[in-house]
Amino acid sequence: MNESLAPPVVWYEGLARYQQQGIAHVLATVVAVNGSAPRALQAKMIVAQDSIVDTLGGGGLEHDVINTARQLLDGEIAATVSKEVKPKVSETNDDSALTPSKAVRRDAVYTKHYPLGAKLAQCCGGSVTVMFECFNVTPPMSVLVFGAGHVASALMTILAELPCQVDWVDSRPEMFERYLVDKSNINQASTNKLSTNKSGQTDFTYQSTELHNQTAELQSALSKSKLYNLPAHIRPHIDDEPVDFVLPFIEQGGQRFILVMTHDHSVDFELVRAALDTISDTSSSEDQCSDIPTPYIGCIASATKAKRFRDRLMQRGYSEQLVNQLVMPIGLQIGGKEPMAVAVSIVAQLLQQYHQAIS
């Protein structure tokens, strides 16, 4: 199995994996220990909605930690487990114990104290305090970029430093060559492995067969591992049918941004149409979740290109309301036409819309 696909085993592997993938998760840490306890001070585990990584000792303690972490991820937690909204003893009755409390702030650190006694079915006799830290509760910004030209490359330089998830699509393999992992040392290592026969001379027949097998194995292994010198949250895709990426990207929901900036205006137009068609179908279909936000759809363009695209869309029967969903030209008007200046203006616009939507 490729190591990058193997499930994480220790907490720091899980933390790195979930941070890179933008998955909502909680880091649970033992911050205080009194008496006997199943794990030592600073023991940690990761809890996501459908998985856990590492352990705080198992048993009733870990079971409650997992439940509490997932309640925090859901934004709901019982009053009896929240120190922030815990009722006074005199105010507690049988009914109030079952009444959900006000949702705990999920962007704040939360702690809970556990006596390790009969209530948790553990006989350690001591007690522990666990700190819960939530990450990615608000999904990070997701960006789908079509085209790998100068502006897109500058865009990746900025997005590499931001908490976001990026899928980067182009049909031209050569546009991603600059990011490829260097393979020259692999080929050199293969050619250096020459075999010798009993007389001490090089056996070129064996060498040719062995070299072919080694090269095939190395290339196969490389194709299954990380091919590009890019951050893990930026995923390049070489595909002749970029339109196929639009529908599944939008259907995932959350704050999503589509940037169209290919080398071909006809491809740009088809991608814009596909995005608008998906929005129209999603909003009119009863099978779709009504709470899927409308994605940002932006296309790099001059004023002339923007007018031509809008006119063509209207001629093809798209409503004015739907066409107005298209942001074209893209980016804040900050001036400058250099690729990096354009990229800065685009990212500024994305961040502005993203933070306005989640605030």
Buried (B, 14 or more C-beta within 10 A) or exposed (E): EEEEEEEBEEBEBBBEBBBEEBBBBBBBBBBBBEEEBBBEEEBBBBBBEEEBBBBBBEBBBBEBBBBBBBBBBEEEBBBBBBEEBEBEEEEEEEEEEEEEBEBBEBEEEBEBEBBBBEEBEBEBEBBBBBBBBBBBBBBBBBBBBBBBBBBBBBBBEBBEEBEBBBBBBBBBEEBBEEBEEEEEEBEEEBEEEEEEEEEEEEBEEEBEEBBEEBBEEBBEEBEEEEBBEBBEBBEBBBEEEBBEBBBEBBEEBBBBBBBBBBEEEEBBBBBBBBBBBBBBEBEEEEEBEEEBEEBBBBBBBEEEBBEBBBEBBEEEEBEEEBBEBBBBBBBBEEEEEEBBBBBBBBBBBBBEBBEEEEE
